[in-house]
Amino acid sequence: MRRTYPFSLPFMIAMASPFVMNPGTFAFVAPPAKHVSRSSDRCPGGHRLRRGRKASRRKSENVRLQPTATPQGKSDSPRVGDIEGGERGSIIPRHCAFICDGNARWARQRYLPDAIGHARGASTLIAVLGRLKERGVKFATFYGFSTENWSRPAAEIRDIWSVVEKTAVAFREKAMRERIRVKILGNLEDERVPANARNCLRALERDTSIFGTELSNGAFSADCNSSPASKTESLVCFPTGDANNGTGDKESEMTLCIAVNYGGRKDILNASLQIADDLSKGKIEAKDVDETTFQSYLYTSDVPEPDLCVRTGGERRLSNFLLWDLAYSELYFTDILWPDFDVNCVDSTLDWYIGRTRRYGGRETSTVQVSTEKK
């Protein structure tokens, strides 16, 4: 039986999108969002650890646990300090990665077209990104479209890329105002990628590449266009303005990585082929190829490894996402569908991460402080 909807599909997509666009003025206004909390949508707050009680017990025993030092090349997460909403002195992830699963199921549960779910998912991405920025996270990667997603129905693929295109155009103003560097992970040269979406993503990456970012090794990068294809001139016209909003500061507040037409195995394969080609041409020597060299050939060459990977929607797998980079990442799975993953869920997830101890294959050492005072 064919579904009937009280409103037209374009109208519903516009209302679920992160921004409502006025084509005549290029003005983007965020629609009012109202989320009705239900018991099934609640975040798993039970994961939060009672750090205060454990800390006081350790203090009374005069024993302090000291985690193993972070290995070279691993991400060294910053301390929260005075960040609003954070716990003073606790460790927050520097880089969070998200597998945004559950858009279509969210729509079908409400008897809506899948396109509405994908549009709502884009709105969730913007909200989650904002909360991560407030909590002090410097890098965020979102899995938007995998190389395996091409097997989906043609109509759904068309709707997904339409949402990607509109979100890229609308997000440009926010990215320039808040100094958010955008980096695209994936093959945009694939002829299956719609031309308009390709041009919008390239333009967004190019325009925000003026914002450099301090990497984990202390280097300063100001160019996120690592591939020649990303430097192609765009056919999309954006409103012009002061990129730095008059501040003259070109250091990014945050880096947003969007994985579209991306596959972890394909990324590793491409890197291997490029290394083999450079070896045959004498550009590098075999003795110089190590993990650091291999990392430099990946899409994520100038991005630190994720400290935390979150997957929504109830599945417990990586689905070919950042296979090289997630080797030592903390994995967090939740049954909550991506469109329902709100800022409270972000806080709950970060609180769970704060309670983790990352040893990188080593062991947690304890140092017993012996009192030398005479009694």
Helices and strands as residue ranges (DSSP letters): H 9-16, E 20-22, E 27-29, G 39-41, G 45-47, H 51-60, E 63-66, E 95-99, H 103-109, H 114-135, E 139-146, G 147-151, H 154-178, E 180-185, H 195-208, E 213-214, E 220-221, G 228-231, E 254-262, H 264-280, G 286-288, H 291-295, E 308-311, E 330-333, G 338-340, H 343-354, E 365-368
